[in-house]
């Protein structure tokens, strides 16, 4: 695929995401849709009280629009050069975007209850989990209808077919990673920066795999995150909220599933995994030993309370993702040989 299509996609998505900030942020301020900062966090976080929430609409709209524009450019290019598209390419793209948007709807419900209904806990945890489970099940069912295989590429073992158990494993993995991305959103610019690097790595991975449509999707996501960071880097002028982080979680798993190299999700998304595991370890340790392992979980708050600036946390976590992304690209090169 000519790389100029990726460049156009990135430019369109970045411009749309950043540009929407001039419309959405004043509108959110007018509606007084501001974040409520809990007292359990670092005391300086209270200065962010009232920062507009639900800014995730900015990069969600940009990602969807740029992905679809790129798809039609790719289709025209294929037609002009008599190149056949992969089977069900459009439907697979729509299924990934659709799952991400449904996760975003769940996140929006959570944000809406927090800021409009003035309830700190937001969406009921059980109801939220049920809704997420339904989206996960629906997404996997659609992938099955589109011919998704039940085999996973495992290093040194090759392709291992798990049969129907594959869907059980992936259901747990998707549910876990969507919520792990959600946990990563706790410091200005962190989730957006990590996801930007993750998406950039998958852009190259899909180029290596010859999957043009999902390469453009990954590029659109990276551009959307970049445009959002114009407004979200410290000091943030807007937060993505669960509206945004749940959308990003859906995109993260959709990219990994589409690559059919599912083990790249925890590899390239190592930061999401670390964030989630730090939360699990903290809760487990406190319940079993009545002692905390970290000053605060997820782990980005531990470093924050240890004196790290928000810029340093974003830089280090994004750097780790960059190294992990390089390893993911290297693994793909080895796989495609």
LODREN-408722 format. One line per field, with one value per residue (C-alpha): residue in three letters; chain; x, y, z. Coordinates in nm, 2 decimals. Layout:
resn	[ALA, ...];
chain	[A, ...];
X	[X, ...];
Y	[Y, ...];
Z	[Z, ...];
END
This chain:
resn	[UNK, UNK, UNK, UNK, UNK, UNK, UNK, UNK, UNK, UNK, UNK, UNK, UNK, UNK, UNK, UNK, UNK, UNK, UNK, UNK, UNK, UNK, UNK, UNK, UNK, UNK, UNK, UNK, UNK, UNK, UNK, UNK, UNK, UNK, UNK, UNK, UNK, UNK, UNK, UNK, UNK, UNK, UNK, UNK, UNK, UNK, UNK, UNK, UNK, UNK, UNK, UNK, UNK, UNK, UNK, UNK, UNK, UNK, UNK, UNK, UNK, UNK, UNK, UNK, UNK, UNK, UNK, UNK, UNK, UNK, UNK, UNK, UNK, UNK, UNK, UNK, UNK, UNK, UNK, UNK, UNK, UNK, UNK, UNK, UNK, UNK, UNK, UNK, UNK, UNK, UNK, UNK, UNK, UNK, UNK, UNK, UNK, UNK, UNK, UNK, UNK, UNK, UNK, UNK, UNK, UNK, UNK, UNK, UNK, UNK, UNK, UNK, UNK, UNK, UNK, UNK, UNK, UNK, UNK, UNK, UNK, UNK, UNK, UNK, UNK, UNK, UNK, UNK, UNK, UNK, UNK, UNK, UNK, UNK, UNK, UNK, UNK, UNK, UNK, UNK, UNK, UNK, UNK, UNK, UNK, UNK, UNK, UNK, UNK, UNK, UNK, UNK, UNK, UNK, UNK, UNK, UNK, UNK, UNK, UNK, UNK, UNK, UNK, UNK, UNK, UNK, UNK, UNK, UNK, UNK, UNK, UNK, UNK, UNK, UNK, UNK, UNK, UNK, UNK, UNK, UNK, UNK, UNK, UNK, UNK, UNK, UNK, UNK, UNK, UNK, UNK, UNK, UNK, UNK, UNK, UNK, UNK, UNK, UNK, UNK, UNK, UNK, UNK, UNK, UNK, UNK, UNK, UNK, UNK, UNK, UNK, UNK, UNK, UNK, UNK, UNK, UNK, UNK, UNK, UNK, UNK, UNK, UNK, UNK, UNK, UNK, UNK, UNK, UNK, UNK, UNK, UNK, UNK, UNK, UNK, UNK, UNK, UNK, UNK, UNK, UNK, UNK, UNK, UNK, UNK, UNK, UNK, UNK, UNK, UNK, UNK, UNK, UNK, UNK, UNK, UNK, UNK, UNK, UNK, UNK, UNK, UNK, UNK, UNK, UNK, UNK, UNK, UNK, UNK, UNK, UNK, UNK, UNK, UNK, UNK, UNK, UNK, UNK, UNK, UNK, UNK, UNK, UNK, UNK, UNK, UNK, UNK, UNK, UNK, UNK, UNK, UNK, UNK, UNK, UNK, UNK, UNK, UNK, UNK, UNK, UNK, UNK, UNK, UNK, UNK, UNK, UNK, UNK, UNK, UNK, UNK, UNK, UNK, UNK, UNK, UNK, UNK, UNK, UNK, UNK, UNK, UNK, UNK, UNK, UNK, UNK, UNK, UNK, UNK, UNK, UNK, UNK, UNK, UNK, UNK, UNK, UNK];
chain	[A, A, A, A, A, A, A, A, A, A, A, A, A, A, A, A, A, A, A, A, A, A, A, A, A, A, A, A, A, A, A, A, A, A, A, A, A, A, A, A, A, A, A, A, A, A, A, A, A, A, A, A, A, A, A, A, A, A, A, A, A, A, A, A, A, A, A, A, A, A, A, A, A, A, A, A, A, A, A, A, A, A, A, A, A, A, A, A, A, A, A, A, A, A, A, A, A, A, A, A, A, A, A, A, A, A, A, A, A, A, A, A, A, A, A, A, A, A, A, A, A, A, A, A, A, A, A, A, A, A, A, A, A, A, A, A, A, A, A, A, A, A, A, A, A, A, A, A, A, A, A, A, A, A, A, A, A, A, A, A, A, A, A, A, A, A, A, A, A, A, A, A, A, A, A, A, A, A, A, A, A, A, A, A, A, A, A, A, A, A, A, A, A, A, A, A, A, A, A, A, A, A, A, A, A, A, A, A, A, A, A, A, A, A, A, A, A, A, A, A, A, A, A, A, A, A, A, A, A, A, A, A, A, A, A, A, A, A, A, A, A, A, A, A, A, A, A, A, A, A, A, A, A, A, A, A, A, A, A, A, A, A, A, A, A, A, A, A, A, A, A, A, A, A, A, A, A, A, A, A, A, A, A, A, A, A, A, A, A, A, A, A, A, A, A, A, A, A, A, A, A, A, A, A, A, A, A, A, A, A, A, A, A, A, A, A, A, A, A, A, A, A, A, A, A, A, A, A, A, A, A, A, A, A, A, A, A];
X	[0.00, 0.13, 0.23, 0.08, -0.26, -0.14, 0.00, -0.34, -0.52, -0.29, -0.33, -0.71, -0.75, -0.51, -0.67, -1.02, -0.94, -0.75, -1.00, -1.30, -1.15, -1.25, -1.61, -1.65, -1.45, -1.65, -1.97, -1.87, -1.79, -2.13, -2.30, -2.08, -1.97, -1.66, -1.46, -1.50, -1.17, -1.19, -1.00, -0.82, -0.58, -0.27, -0.37, -0.25, -0.50, -0.77, -0.66, -0.81, -1.16, -1.41, -1.19, -1.43, -1.50, -1.60, -1.34, -1.30, -1.56, -1.29, -1.06, -1.35, -1.51, -1.18, -1.08, -1.40, -1.42, -1.05, -1.08, -1.38, -1.23, -0.91, -1.11, -1.27, -0.94, -0.79, -1.09, -1.05, -0.67, -0.74, -0.99, -0.76, -0.48, -0.70, -0.59, -0.84, -0.94, -0.91, -1.23, -1.48, -1.23, -1.51, -1.71, -1.41, -1.32, -1.68, -1.69, -1.38, -1.50, -1.85, -1.72, -1.51, -1.81, -2.03, -1.76, -1.76, -2.14, -2.09, -1.81, -2.04, -2.32, -2.06, -1.95, -2.31, -2.41, -2.10, -2.13, -2.51, -2.65, -2.37, -2.28, -1.91, -1.92, -2.10, -2.25, -2.33, -2.03, -2.23, -2.45, -2.13, -1.96, -2.28, -2.29, -1.92, -1.97, -2.25, -2.04, -1.75, -1.97, -2.13, -1.79, -1.65, -1.97, -1.94, -1.57, -1.68, -1.94, -1.67, -1.45, -1.22, -1.00, -0.95, -0.58, -0.32, 0.05, 0.26, 0.64, 0.83, 0.51, 0.37, -0.01, -0.21, -0.58, -0.78, -1.12, -1.41, -1.20, -1.03, -1.34, -1.34, -0.98, -1.03, -1.35, -1.16, -0.86, -1.08, -1.28, -0.96, -0.77, -1.06, -1.07, -0.69, -0.68, -0.95, -0.72, -0.44, -0.63, -0.53, -0.25, -0.27, -0.17, -0.09, -0.35, -0.35, 0.03, 0.06, -0.22, -0.06, 0.26, 0.06, -0.14, 0.18, 0.34, 0.03, 0.03, 0.37, 0.26, -0.04, 0.18, 0.40, 0.10, -0.04, -0.36, -0.42, -0.76, -0.65, -0.32, -0.53, -0.75, -0.43, -0.30, -0.64, -0.63, -0.27, -0.37, -0.68, -0.47, -0.21, -0.48, -0.63, -0.30, -0.29, -0.56, -0.48, -0.11, -0.04, -0.21, -0.50, -0.78, -1.01, -1.02, -1.12, -1.33, -1.45, -1.62, -1.27, -1.08, -1.34, -1.33, -0.95, -0.98, -1.21, -0.97, -0.67, -0.82, -0.97, -0.63, -0.48, -0.76, -0.74, -0.37, -0.44, -0.13, -0.32, -0.02, 0.09, -0.19, -0.01, 0.33, 0.28, 0.02, 0.25, 0.18, -0.20, -0.11, 0.11, -0.15, -0.42, -0.19, -0.08, -0.45, -0.51, -0.19, -0.29, -0.64, -0.53, -0.25, -0.48, -0.75, -0.51, -0.25, -0.41, -0.10, -0.05, 0.23, 0.21, 0.15, -0.15, -0.28, -0.29, 0.09, 0.11, -0.03, 0.25, 0.51, 0.32, 0.32, 0.69, 0.77, 0.75, 0.61, 0.32, 0.55, 0.80, 0.53, 0.40, 0.75, 0.87, 0.55, 0.54, 0.90, 0.83, 0.55, 0.78, 1.03, 0.75, 0.61, 0.96, 0.96, 0.61, 0.72, 1.03, 0.81, 0.59, 0.89, 0.99, 0.64, 0.60, 0.93];
Y	[0.00, 0.35, 0.50, 0.83, 0.68, 0.64, 1.00, 1.14, 0.93, 1.05, 1.41, 1.40, 1.22, 1.46, 1.77, 1.65, 1.55, 1.87, 2.08, 1.93, 2.06, 2.41, 2.30, 2.02, 2.17, 2.50, 2.30, 2.07, 2.38, 2.53, 2.21, 2.21, 1.86, 1.87, 1.60, 1.53, 1.44, 1.20, 1.28, 0.94, 1.05, 1.28, 1.61, 1.81, 1.63, 1.83, 2.13, 1.95, 1.96, 2.08, 2.00, 1.91, 1.54, 1.32, 1.47, 1.12, 1.21, 1.41, 1.13, 0.88, 1.09, 1.15, 0.78, 0.66, 0.93, 0.90, 0.51, 0.52, 0.79, 0.58, 0.26, 0.42, 0.56, 0.21, 0.06, 0.31, 0.24, -0.14, -0.09, 0.13, -0.12, -0.44, -0.56, -0.78, -0.68, -0.94, -1.13, -0.94, -0.65, -0.38, -0.59, -0.67, -0.30, -0.21, -0.48, -0.34, 0.02, -0.10, -0.28, 0.02, 0.25, 0.02, 0.01, 0.39, 0.40, 0.21, 0.45, 0.75, 0.60, 0.59, 0.95, 1.07, 0.92, 1.07, 1.42, 1.46, 1.24, 1.35, 0.99, 0.93, 0.56, 0.61, 0.31, 0.01, -0.22, -0.54, -0.38, -0.23, -0.57, -0.74, -0.47, -0.52, -0.90, -0.86, -0.65, -0.89, -1.19, -1.00, -0.90, -1.25, -1.39, -1.14, -1.24, -1.60, -1.53, -1.35, -1.66, -1.59, -1.89, -2.04, -2.08, -1.87, -1.82, -1.92, -1.88, -2.20, -2.39, -2.24, -2.22, -2.39, -2.45, -2.41, -2.48, -2.33, -2.27, -1.99, -1.78, -1.83, -1.72, -1.42, -1.32, -1.30, -1.12, -0.86, -0.79, -0.76, -0.53, -0.30, -0.23, -0.22, 0.07, 0.24, 0.21, 0.37, 0.69, 0.87, 1.11, 1.39, 1.26, 0.91, 0.69, 0.90, 0.88, 0.51, 0.43, 0.66, 0.45, 0.12, 0.23, 0.35, 0.01, -0.17, 0.05, -0.10, -0.45, -0.43, -0.30, -0.61, -0.83, -0.66, -0.56, -0.21, -0.15, -0.21, -0.03, 0.28, 0.21, 0.20, 0.52, 0.69, 0.59, 0.72, 1.05, 1.08, 1.04, 1.29, 1.55, 1.49, 1.53, 1.89, 1.95, 1.67, 1.70, 1.85, 2.07, 1.91, 2.13, 1.83, 1.47, 1.18, 1.02, 0.66, 0.77, 0.79, 0.53, 0.26, 0.35, 0.33, -0.01, -0.14, -0.02, -0.17, -0.52, -0.48, -0.41, -0.71, -0.95, -0.83, -0.91, -1.28, -1.24, -1.21, -1.24, -0.90, -0.75, -0.81, -0.76, -0.42, -0.33, -0.42, -0.09, -0.17, -0.51, -0.37, -0.11, -0.38, -0.62, -0.35, -0.30, -0.67, -0.71, -0.41, -0.53, -0.89, -0.79, -0.57, -0.83, -1.11, -0.93, -0.59, -0.44, -0.23, -0.31, 0.02, 0.37, 0.38, 0.18, 0.17, 0.20, 0.54, 0.69, 0.51, 0.68, 1.01, 0.98, 0.89, 1.23, 1.17, 1.45, 1.37, 1.45, 1.19, 0.92, 0.98, 0.98, 0.66, 0.47, 0.57, 0.48, 0.13, 0.09, 0.21, -0.07, -0.32, -0.20, -0.26, -0.61, -0.66, -0.55, -0.77, -1.07, -0.99, -0.98, -1.32, -1.46, -1.33, -1.48];
Z	[0.00, -0.08, 0.25, 0.14, 0.23, 0.59, 0.59, 0.47, 0.73, 1.01, 0.90, 0.87, 1.21, 1.39, 1.25, 1.32, 1.68, 1.76, 1.58, 1.75, 2.08, 1.98, 1.96, 2.22, 2.51, 2.53, 2.49, 2.78, 2.99, 2.91, 3.02, 3.33, 3.26, 3.49, 3.66, 4.03, 4.18, 4.48, 4.80, 4.80, 4.52, 4.54, 4.70, 4.40, 4.17, 4.34, 4.14, 3.83, 3.98, 3.72, 3.41, 3.13, 3.10, 2.81, 2.57, 2.42, 2.17, 2.00, 1.90, 1.87, 1.60, 1.43, 1.44, 1.29, 1.02, 0.91, 0.91, 0.68, 0.45, 0.43, 0.35, 0.05, -0.07, -0.04, -0.22, -0.51, -0.52, -0.53, -0.81, -1.02, -0.99, -1.01, -0.66, -0.48, -0.12, 0.16, 0.23, 0.44, 0.48, 0.52, 0.76, 0.98, 0.99, 1.09, 1.35, 1.52, 1.51, 1.61, 1.92, 2.02, 1.99, 2.20, 2.47, 2.44, 2.50, 2.82, 2.93, 2.84, 3.06, 3.34, 3.29, 3.25, 3.59, 3.76, 3.63, 3.57, 3.84, 4.08, 4.18, 4.23, 4.16, 3.82, 3.65, 3.88, 3.86, 3.80, 3.53, 3.37, 3.36, 3.21, 2.94, 2.86, 2.85, 2.60, 2.38, 2.40, 2.32, 2.03, 1.89, 1.90, 1.74, 1.45, 1.41, 1.40, 1.13, 0.93, 0.93, 1.23, 1.30, 1.65, 1.63, 1.80, 1.69, 1.99, 1.98, 1.93, 1.90, 1.58, 1.53, 1.81, 1.75, 2.07, 1.91, 2.09, 2.40, 2.20, 2.24, 2.62, 2.64, 2.41, 2.59, 2.92, 2.75, 2.57, 2.88, 3.08, 2.84, 2.78, 3.15, 3.17, 2.92, 3.13, 3.44, 3.25, 3.22, 3.54, 3.46, 3.21, 2.86, 2.98, 2.82, 2.50, 2.47, 2.54, 2.29, 2.03, 2.05, 2.05, 1.74, 1.56, 1.62, 1.49, 1.18, 1.09, 1.19, 0.96, 0.67, 0.72, 0.72, 0.41, 0.58, 0.44, 0.59, 0.95, 0.89, 0.81, 1.12, 1.34, 1.18, 1.23, 1.60, 1.64, 1.47, 1.69, 2.00, 1.88, 1.82, 2.16, 2.33, 2.22, 2.48, 2.72, 2.81, 3.15, 3.25, 3.08, 2.94, 2.90, 3.02, 2.79, 3.07, 3.05, 2.73, 2.57, 2.76, 2.69, 2.32, 2.32, 2.50, 2.22, 1.95, 2.13, 2.14, 1.79, 1.64, 1.82, 1.71, 1.35, 1.33, 1.42, 1.63, 1.96, 2.18, 2.05, 2.26, 2.60, 2.44, 2.28, 2.54, 2.83, 3.01, 3.02, 3.16, 3.43, 3.53, 3.56, 3.75, 3.99, 4.08, 4.13, 4.34, 4.56, 4.62, 4.68, 4.92, 5.12, 5.15, 5.24, 5.44, 5.52, 5.37, 5.05, 4.81, 4.63, 4.77, 4.55, 4.26, 3.96, 3.95, 3.78, 4.10, 4.30, 4.09, 4.12, 4.50, 4.48, 4.33, 3.96, 3.75, 3.52, 3.23, 3.35, 3.40, 3.04, 2.90, 3.07, 3.02, 2.65, 2.62, 2.75, 2.50, 2.22, 2.31, 2.34, 2.00, 1.84, 1.98, 1.84, 1.50, 1.52, 1.61, 1.31, 1.08, 1.20, 1.16, 0.80, 0.68];
END
